[in-house]
Amino acid sequence: MSRKAGTLIIFLVDASGSMALNRMNAAKGAAIHLLSEAYKSRDKICLIPFHGVRAEVTVPPTKSMTLTKNRLESMPCGGGSPLAHGLSLAIRTGLNTMKVKQDVGRVVIVCITDGRANIPLELSTENKFTPSSDPESKEGMPSRKFLKDEVLSCSKRLAALHDFDFVCIDTEDTFVGTGMAREMALAAQGKYHHLDNTGKMYRVLHVFISRCRHFERCSASLSRCIQTDSVEVAKVTRQSLRDRV
């Protein structure tokens, strides 16, 4: 039985203390707007906030916008920024969903963050940090370089996953920015947008996610053609895939 074309959109939302109140409200507003777009197309959605020492799947893959919106609006904010763990958990959730759910063939991770990671992956998963793993560690804490390298390493994993797309929405103040969110998008070979330019961001993301859906539909159609030896139809579908993406 062939797999139906479907998209899972994972909202990976930074809820750490570095997200000032106005930035957090704007981030939630952007996520709710994108939720509405996902609902119109009946995409599956998932919510993974990260703060404190780890990320958590608060809404597993679902089509319930009401549940996701309520969890998003009531999401607590504060503490550290375990960005690497958030990325790692989003990847694992996407892979597991594609493996188990036969109606999901593509994953789009929408990461809303200021990029200011300060919690190492080991602390998130093992409740400890080994200072000897970071030559530049001071007073038992990881260096900025170590934290940055961890985040970029997770981002590069996304670039290697054929059925994944990545969008990073930067909430950082541009005047004192580190540029980390942009580097994440580059490492993941994804898309980058700043939260301040919301109008353009919504339009571009709408087109981007639509193309992801089209890619998945064409891929599923191509697979069916190959399985049934419909060579000529497969050629047409393959050309359509090249033209659109």
N, C-alpha and C positions, 0 to 999 in steps of 0.2 A: 504494500500500500504506500503510495507516495506521500511525502510530507507536504502539508499545506504551508503556503508562504505566510509568515507572521513575524512581527517585530516586538521585541521586549525593550522597553525604554527604562533604564535604571537611573534614577535620580540620586546622585551621590552628593549630599549637601553638607557643607562645612558648618557645624554648629558650635565651634570652639569660641573661647573668650575673645580671640582677636577679631571676631566679627562684631564690630560695634553695633549698637541697637539699630541705627538707621540702615546699615549695610545688611543686617539680618532680615529686617522687614522687606527690603528691596529684593533680597535673594529669595525669600518666600514668595513674594509677588511674582517674580520671574518663573519660579518653579510651578506655581499654580496656573499661570498662563499656559505654560508648556503642557501641563497636565490636561488642560482643556483641549489642546490640539490632539494629544494622544487619544483622548476619549472619543473624539469625532471619528477617528479612523479605527477605533476598537483595538488599538494596540494594547498589549499587556504592559503594565507599569509596575515599578518596584521602588521602594524608598529605603535608602541607606544613609542615615545621618552619621557623622563622626564627630566626637568630642570626648573630653576626658582622656582616657588612655586607649580607647578602641572604637571601632565602627560597629554598627549593629543593623541587621535587617529588621526594620520595624514594620514594613509592609512587604511580605513576600510577593512574588509575581502574581498579579491579579488584574482584572478589568474594572475593579471598583474604584471609580474616581472619588466617590464620597469618602470611603475609608482612607484613601491616601491623602486627600485634602485635609481631613480632620486631624490625621497624625502629623501632617506637615505644619498646620497652624498651631498645634499644641506642643510642638517639638521644643524641648528645653535647650538652652544655649549657655555655654560656659565651659571653662576648663581648657585642657590642652588640645592640640591639633594632630591627631594620629592619621595624617593624610596617606601615608604609605599603606597603613592597614585598611583604610577605606578603599583605595584602589585595588588592593589584593582581594578584599572581600567582594567587591563589585565584579571582578574578573571571575572569581570562583562561582559566584551566584549565576552569572551569565552562562558559564560553561555547564554547570549542573542543570540549569533550566533547559538548555538546548538538548542535553542528553536525555532528560526525562520527559519533557513536554514535546510531543510530536508536532505541535502547531507553532513552534517558535524556530525560525531559521536564521534570524539575525538579531544582534544585540547592539543597542546604542547606549553608551554611557554618557550622561550629561552631568558633568562635575561642576558644582558651583562652589568656589573657594577663593580665598585670598592668597593661597599658596604658602602660607607661613607655618609649615610643618615644624613641630617641636617634640614629637613623641616618636621614638624609634620603633620599628616593626617588632623587634624582639620583646620590648616592654609590653606591647599590645597582645602578643601571642603567648609569651612565657612569664609575664609579670616580673621581668627582671631585665637589666641591661648589663652586658659584659663590656666594661670600659676598654679591655685589651683589644676588642674588635675595631676600635677607633683610635688610631695613633695620635689624633689631635684632641682626644677626650680630656676634659678638665673637670676635676672634682666629681668624677664618676658620671658626668653627663656627656651626651654625644655632641660633637661639633656641628656647626651649621653645614659644613661640607658633607659630613657623614649623612645627615638628614636629607640634604638635597640629592645626594647620590642614590639614596634608597628610593626616593620618590621618582626620580628619573628612570631608575632601573625598572620599577613597576610600570611606568609609562611606556617604556620600550617593549615590554611584554605585550602590550595592547597592539603595537604596530605589527607584531608577528602573528596576530590572530586574524585569520582571513574573514571570519564572520562577525567581527566587532568593528564598531565605529566609535569615535571619541570626540566629545565636544566639551571644551573647558570655558566656563563663564567666569571671568575674573572680577572679583568684588573688591580688589585692593585699591587703595587711594593711589592714583597715578603720580601724585607729587612725591610720595615717599615709597614708591613701589620697588619690589625686588625683581619683578619680571618673571617670577617662578611659574606662574600659571601659563604664560606664553611658552616657556621652555617645556613644560609638560605636554602641551598640545603639539609642539614640534617633535618631541621624542616619540609621542604616540602616533605621529603622522595623522593628527586629527585637526579639528577646527578650533579657532580661538576667537572669543568675543569679550569685550569689556561690558560690564553691567550698565555703565553710564549711557551707552548708546543702545537703549532698549528697543527703539523702533526698528533700527536696522537689524539688530540681533534677532528679533522675532521673525522678521521676514526671511533672513538668511537661514535660520534654523528650520523654518517651515519647509523651505526648498530642499535643504540638506536631508531632513528626515524623510521627505517624500521620495527623494532619490534612493535612499536606503531601502525603502519599501519596494520601489520599482526594481532595484537590483535583486532583491530576494525573490520577487515574483518571476523575474526572468531566469534566475538560477534554477528555481524549482521547475519551471517550464522546460528549460534546457535538459535537466536531469530526466524528466519524463520522456522527452523526445529520444534521448540516447538509449533509455531502457527499452523503448519500443521500436528502435531502429528507424525512426522517422528522420532520416538524415537531412532531407531538404528543409524540413521545418526547423530542425535543430540549427542549421546554418543561419536561417533568418533570425532566430531568437538570439544566437550568439552575436550577430551583427548589431542587433538592437541593444544588447547589453553593453557593447563597446561604445556605441554612439551616445548612450544616455548617461553613463557613469564617468 
